[in-house]
C-alpha cells in the first residue's frame, strides 16, 4: 500500500500490536500473537510470571516472589511434601500452594490416605487375631481349631484362602446407564450437535478450523491448526475407527462444558459419573492447563450439590495422553444434573478433549432392589471439600473444622464484645484513615475517589455515584444512630483476595465466639446487566506456623437488590487456640460486579456468663 507501494498492508506491520516481545503472525484479515513464556492475552498484555524483579542497585536485584514460589529468581515452587503428610505409604505430589496424596490401590482414601476400607480394617483385625491365636495354639490346639471354624462359618472368612483386600472398582457388578462416545465418521468435523447426545454446553459449536476461545467441535482427530496442539491425535474409544471426540477451547471460570439431566435414578444407590479427558496442548509449550470440576446436583429449586470433585490440572504430555476422571455418589434425588465445569479462566492453553462420558450404577444382580446401599462396597463418602462426610456444623479432613452459622446457638446482643469496628463517621465522602488504623490488613489497595478500581478499597460515608452508574448511589452504612457513618467499600479483583485479616490474642480455649459482619452488594439490580456477585469466605485460623483452620463458613452469592440491603454473615466457633487470625476471603473473581460494602465487624462471646479474654497468669 502507499503512493509508492512501499508500505506493508499487514496488520502486524501497521499496528505492531504484540506487547512484551510477542511475535506477530499476520493472516489475510487478522493477526495472532505468539507470547513468550510468562505472558498471555490477545496482545500478550497479561503478565503472570512468578517473579517481578526489583533492582536494588546497579549490580544487585531482589525478586519479589508470588505466593508459592521461592529462590533467588523465584525459580522453585514451595514443596508442601517436604514432611510427607501422606499416611499409609501414600505418595505426596506437590502442587502450587498445596499438595495431593496418591493412595496405594483402593485400600485407603481421604486427603491424607488416612481412611481404611472396610476389608482392610477387617484384615488388620483378623491378623491381630491370628497372632493371638498362634500363641494360644501352643497350649491349646483345640481352641485354635474352634477359632478357625468360627472365622469360616460365622464371619464368612476362610483363612486358608487368599483374601482380596481391596477389589478393583471395575470388578464389581455394575450397569451402564449411558455411554457417550460421540460416534465416528470420515470427515474431520462431525455435523452432530450436543442435542444429538442429550446434553447442553455454554460453549458455541464450530464446524470449521476456527475453534477459538469459548468454542467446541466434535472431531475425529485433533486439528493441526495450532502449532501448540497434538495435531492428528485420535480419540479414546477402543475399536472405533475415525471415532469422534469432544474438543473444547475453554473460556472463563465456571462455564458449563457438559450439562446432562437424567431422571428415574434409584435413591440410595451408588453411581459413578466419569469421562476420559486429555490436554491437547503439547508439553513443551508454557501454557495454562485445563482443570475440570465434576458436579452432581439435584434438579430442584435450590439445585442442591450432591457431590463435587475436581480433576486438578490435566497434565500436558509430549504425546496426547487420556486419563479417566470420575466421581462416585450416592444419590438422594431421583432426578439430577451431571455437570463438568472449568475451574480456571481462559488464556493461552486451557484446551482439552473429552471422550467416553459414562454414568453407571454399582449394583447387585437385581437393579430394582433399592434397599441395597453402597455401604457394603465403599465407606468413603465425600462432601464438597473432597473429605470424609461430616455431621452438621463440621467440615474438613477429619471433621474437625467448625462450620456453624452466626447466632445458631444464641442471639443475645448483651454478650461481651471483644471488638466492634464501625469505621467511625465524618463529613468527608472518602475517609483518610487506612486499614491499619482499624488494626487489620488487606490485599486490597487504598485508592482515592478518582482512581477506584478492581483491587481497591476505601472508607466512604455513602456509596459514590461518580464511580459507576450501576451502584446504589448515595446508599448509607449499616451502623444505627451513626450520622455520616463510614463503611468499608471493597472492589474485589481476584479469587482468594484477602479482604480482612485481624489477629487477636488471649482468647479463652473452649469458649463459644461469634465472628460476624454486615455485608451488602453495592450493585443495583438491573435486568439487562449480568454481573459477578460477591461470595465471601469467613475463616478462623490458629496463629502459628501451620495456621490450622479452626472454622470456616461461606456466605454464598450476595445478591443484587433494587435497594441496597444489608445482611449479617459470619460464623460461630469454639476456640481451640488462644491466638487466632480472623479472615474474610473472596471465593470469586471477575468483573463487572464483585463490589461490596462491609460494616459493623464484630467478635463477641456467644455463651452466657462467659468472659471473652483469658490472660496468662
N, C-alpha and C positions, 0 to 999 in steps of 0.2 A: 504494500500500500504506500501512499505518499506521492508527491508530484513526480519524483524520480524513481518510484518503486523501490526505494532504499530502506523502507521501514517494514518490519515483520508485522503481520496481522495476527500473530499468535497472542492469545490472552496472557500467556506466560511472559512474553516479552513486553507487552503493554502494561499489565498490572503489576507484574512481579509479586504475586500475592502470597507466596510461601514465606513464612517467618521462621526464625530460629534455624537458619541454614537448611530449611527444607528444599527438596528438589522438585521443581515444577514440571509435570508431564502434560503437554498440551494435546488436546483432541480437536476435532473439527469445530465443535461449538462450546467446548468447556475446557477444564483443566483438572488435574488431580495432583495433590501434594504428597510426596513421599517424605515422611517425617523422620528425623534422626531419633535414636533411642532416647526416651525420656520426654518426648513431646507428642501430642496428638491434637486432633481437631481438624476441621476442613482446611484451615490455612496453617496448621502446626502451631496454633496460638496458645494451646494449653500446655503448661509446664508441670509434669508430675514426677520430675527427678527426685530421688530420695534425699538429695543434699543441695542446699544453697550455700555457696562459698562466700565467706566474708573475709576480705583482705584486712589483716591487722597491721601490716607494714609492707615495705617494698619487697620483703623476702619471706614473709610469713603469711599463713592463712589459717582460718579455722572453719571447719564445716559444721553448720548447724543442722543436725540430723533430724529427720522426721521421726515420729514415734515408731518404734520397732526396728530402727537401724542404729548401727554403732560403727566405730572405727574412725581413723583419721580422715578418710574420704567417704564415710558413711557407706562403706562397701559391704559390710557384714550385717546380716539380719540377726537380731537378738534371738538366741536359741533358747526357747522355753523348755527344751527337752534336756537341758544340762543335768538336771537332777532326776531325770526319767520318772515322771509321776505315774506312769502306767503300771498297773498291777498284773499279777498272774502271767508274767512273761509277755505282756503286750509290748508292741513296738511303737515307740513315740516318734511321730513325724512332726517336725517344726513347721509352723505356719507364721504368717506375719501377725505379730502380737497375739499369738495363740499357739495351740498345738492340737494334734489329734492322736488318739491311740488306736492302733490296729490290733484287734484282739485275736488270739490264736484260735483258728477254727470257729466253731459255733458254741464252744464250751463256756465262753464268757461274753458279756455285753456290758453296756454302760460307757459313759465317757472315759472312765479310767480302767475299763475291763474288770470292774470290781464285782459285777453281778454274776453269780454262777448259775448255770442252767440247772433245772431240777435233777437231771440224771447225774450231773457232776456232783451235786450235793449228796445224792443217794450213793454214788460210787465211793465218795470220801467216807461216808458213814459206814458203808459195808467194809471198806478197807480197814477202818479202825476196829470194826467188829471182828474181822478175820485175825488181826493181831492179838486181840484179847482171847479169841477162841483158840489160837495156836498155843498160847500159854496154858490155857485150861486143858488142852488136848494131851499135854504131857502127863497130867494127873488123871484125866477122865476122858478116854476115847469115846465113851458112850455119849457124854454130853456134847462132844464135837459133832457126832453123827446126828443127834437130835436137832442141834442148831442148824446144820446144813439142810436137814429136811424142812425145818421151819422157813428158812430163806426161800427154798424152792417152792413149797406148796402153799405157804401163807402170803408171801410177798411177791411171788411170781418171778424170783430171781434165781437162776441156776448158776452157781459159782463155777461149775465145771465148763461152762460155755463162755465164749468171747463176748464181752459186754460192749455194745455200741453206745458210747457215752453221749455223743452229740450228733445225731443224724443230720445229714445234709438236707436242707430245705427241699431240694428238688426230689428227694427220695420219698417225701411224704405224699399221701394221696391229695390230689388237687384237681380242680376242674377249671378250665379256661372259660371266662365269661365273654371276653372279646380279645382279639389279637389283630392289631392294625399293622400290616406290612407294606401298605401303600401300592401293592400291585407291581406290575412290570410292563415294559414296552420298549420298542426300538428307538423311539425319539428321546432326545435328551430331556426335554421338559414335558411332564405329563399334563394333559388338559383337565385332569380331575381337580376338584376343589375340596376344601375341608368338609363341606356339607356331604360329599360323597362318602366320607368316613365318619359322619355323625359328630364332628367336633367343630368348635369355633376358635378363632385366634384374633388378637388385636392387631396383628401384622397384615400388610397388604400383599396379595399374591402377584408374582411376576411369572410371565411365560416366556421371557427373553433373558438375555445375558445380564440385564441390568437388575441384579439382586442387591439393591442398596440398603442402607440402614432402615430398619423398620419394615423390611420386606422378606418374603419367603418364596420357596418354589419346591415342587416335587420333581426330583431329578434322578436319573439312573446312574450318574457319576458326578463327582464334584466338578463344576465347570472350570475350565482352565482359563479363567478371565481375570485372575488376580495373582500376581507373582508371589503372594504370600500364602496361597491356599494349596492344599493337597490336590492338585489338578488330576482328574481322571480316576480318583479313588472311588471304590464301589460301595454299595450299601451293605448292611449287616446280614440280612436274611440269607440263610443257607439254601442251596439248591434253587436259586432264584435268579436265573439269567436276566440281565438288564433290569434288575429289581430297582424300584424307586425308593427314595428316602426323603425325609422332610428336612430341607435345608433352610436355616433361619439366620438372617443377619439381624441380631437382636438390637432393639432400640429402647434405651431408658431402663430405669429401675421399676420393677413390678408390672411390666406389661404382660398380658396373658399370651404365652406361647401356645398353650394347649388347654382347652376347656371342654370337658366331656361330661354330660349329665346322664345318669343311669338310675333306673328305678328297680323296685322289687328285689332289693338285697335282703339277705336273711339277718335280722338283728341278732347280735351276739356272736356271729361267725367271724372268723379271721380271714381277711383278704390281703392280697398283695397287689399293689399298683406299681408297675415297673416300665422301664424303657431302656433301650441301648442308645448311648449318647457318645459322640465323638467331636473333638475340637478339629475344625477343618483348617486351622492355621498351622503352618509348619513351625517346628520348634525353634529354628534359627532366627525367627522374627521376634523382635522385642515388642509384643502386643498384648492387649488385655485378654484374659482368659474368661470363658463363659462360666457362670456359676448359677445353677438352677435350683429352685425350691419346689419340691413336690408338696402339694396340699390336698387334703380331703376335707370338704366342707358339707355340712348338712344343707339340703335345699329347704330352707325355711326363711322366715322374715329376717332373722338375725344372722343367718349364714354361719352357724357355729363351726369352729375349726375342730374337726375330729382328730386329725393327725397332720403333722408337718415335719418335713425333713429336707435339709439342703445337701447338694452334691459336693459342696466345696468347689474349688477351682478345677474345672475339667482340664487335664494336662494337655499341653502341646507336645507332639512327638515328631520324630523325623519321618515316620510313616504313620498315616492316619490310623488311630487305634480306637476300637469300640470298647466301651465298658458298660456293664449293667448297673443301673441305679434303681433303687426301689424303696418303697415304704410299706410296712405291714400295719394293718389297722383292724381293730375290732369295731365293727360299725354299730352305732347307736341309733341310726336312722335308716329307713328302707330306701330313701332317695338321697343321693349325694352327687356332688360335682367334683370331678377329678381335675386338678389344675397343675400346670407347670408354669412357673413364673421366674423372671430373671431377678437375681439378687444384685446385679451390677449395672451401671449405666453404660450407654453406648460409647463408642470410641474406636480407635484402631484395634481390630480384633473383635472379640465377643461374637464370633461366628461359629455355628455348630450344626451338626447333622443329628437327626433323631430317627430311630427305626424300631420296629417290633414293640410297639406300645401295647401293654397287656394288663388286663385285670383278671386275676384268678382267685379262687376260693379254696382254702385248705379245708378238707372235709373228711368225713367218714364215707363209706360207700353210699349211704342214704343222705342225699343232699337236702331232703325235707326235714331232717332231724334237727330242728332249730334248738333243741335243748343241749346239743353238744357245744361246748365252749372251747376257746383257744387255750385255756389254762393248762390243758394236758399236753400242749405242744410247746408253747413258749410262756415264760413267766416275766418277760421283759417288755412291758408296755412303756410307751414314751409319751411325754407331754410335749408342749410347744418348745421346750428347751432341749429336746432330744435326750432327756434324762429319764430316770425311772418315774413312773406315775406317782404323784404325791396326793395326800389328802388336802382338803380345803385350807387355804391360807399359807401353804408352803410350796416351794418350787426348788429346783436345783438338783445337783448330783446325788446327794444323799437326803433330799427333802429337808435340808437344814436352813434354807434361805426363806425368810418370812416374806409373805406377800399378802398382808392384811390391809383392808380398806381403812381410811380415816374414819374415826368415830364408830367403828363397828363394834367396839366393846362399851364405850361410854361416850357421852356427848355432854360435857359439862364445862362451860366456859370459865368456871371458878377454879379449875385446876391450875396448878402452878405453871407459869410460862417461863421457860429458860431464856428465850429471846423472841422478839416480835419486831420485824422490820417493816415499817410502813413507808419508809423513804422520805418522811418529812413533808413540808409544804412550803410554798413560796409563790410570788407573783410572776417570776420569770418562767416562760414556757419551757425552756430547757435548763435543767438544774446543772450547776457547775461541779457538783460532787461526783466522785467516781466509785466504782465497786469497792475499792479498798476502804473508803470512808464508812462502809457498812460491814467491813470485816469479811468480805467474801471475794472470791476470784472467779473469772470467767474467760472462756476462749474468745468471746466477742470483743470488739474494739470500740472504745468510746468515741463517738463521732458527733460533729456539730449538726445543726439543723440542715444546712445546705449540702452536707456530704453523707447523709444517712443512706445506707445501702445494705445488701445481704452481708452478714458477718459483723454487723454493727449493733451497738446498744446506746440507749440514752435514758435519762430520768426526765419525765415530762409530766406536767400537771393537766394536760388534755391531749388527746390524740391529734397530732399535727395534720392539718388539712392540706398543706402545701406539698407533702411528700408524695401522695398518690390519691387520686380521686376514688380509689377502691376502699379506702379505710373509713372507719366510723369517725367522721370529722367532729372534733371538739368533745368526744366522749371522755368522761371523767374516771378517776381512780375508784378503787373499791372501798377504801377506809371510810368508816362512818364519822360524821361530825368533823370532817377534815377539809376545810375550805382550801381550794387550790392545792390539794394533796398531790404529791408526786407518785408515779408508778414507774415500774421497770419495763421499758419498751425494748423488745428483742427482735431483731431481724435475723433469724437463723439462716445460716448459709449452707451447712453441710450436715450429713448424718454424723451422729456422735459428737456434735459441738457441745462442749460443757458450758451450760448456761449459768449454773450456780454451783459453787464449791465453798463449803463452810466447815471449818474444823472446830470441834468443841470437845472439851475435856471434863474430867471429874463427873461423868455420868454414874448412876448407881446401877451396877450389874444386877439384872433380874427384875428391874422396874419397867413398867409399860410406858412408852412415849408415843407421841403423835407428832409427825413431821408433815407440815401442810403448807399450802399456798393457794391463793385465789388466782385463777388463770382465765384469760379470755382471748378469743380470736379477734384481732383488730380489723380483719377484712369484713366488708359488708356482704350480705347475701345478694349477689347479682346473678341472675339465672343464666345470662349469656356468657359469664366468665367462669372458667374452670381453674381452680387454684389448689395448691397443696395446703392441706390443713395441718396445723401443728400437732405433734404427738410427742409427749414428754415422758421420760422415764425417771422416776424418783428412786434414788438408791441411798442405802446407808452402808458404809464400809468401815471396817476397823482401821485405825491409824497405825499401821506398821508396814514392814517391807512388802508383805504379800497382799495387803489390803483386802482381807477376806470380806466377801459380800455377806452382810447380815440380813438385809431386807431389800426388796425390790418390788415396784409396782408401776405400771404404765397407765397413762391417762386414756389411751385410745385417741382417736382423732378428735380434736377440739373443734366443734362445728362452727360454721358461719351462721349469723342471725341477722334479721332486719335491724335490730337494735343491739348494741354491744351488751353481752350478757356474761357476768362473772360466775364462775363455778369453783367450788372448793375441791382440790385434789391433793393427794399425798398418800401416806401410809402410816400404819401403826406398827410398832416393833417392840420387842423385849430386848433391852440392852444386854449384849454378851461381852462387851468390852467397854471400859470406862472412857476411852477416847475414840471418837468416830469422826468421819467426814460425811457431811450431808450433801448430796448431789442432785442436780437436775440436768438431764442429758437429752438431746434431741434424738428421737427414733427415726426421723425422716430428714431428707434434704430436698433441695429443689425450689424453684421459683417459677411463676409468681406465687405469692402466698407464703406460708410458713412464718408469718409475723404474729407475735403475741405480746400481750401485756401481762405483767406479774405484779401482785401486790400482797401485802399482809403475810409475809413468810414467817412461819412460827414453828418453834419446837416447844412442846409442853408435855407435862406429865398427864397420862390418861388413866391413872389409878388414883382412887380416892385415898386421902390421908397418907400420901407419899410425897417425900421431898425429891426434887429433881437432881440436886447436886450432892455428891458424896466426896468430901475432901479427905486426902490421906492424913493419917494421924488422928 
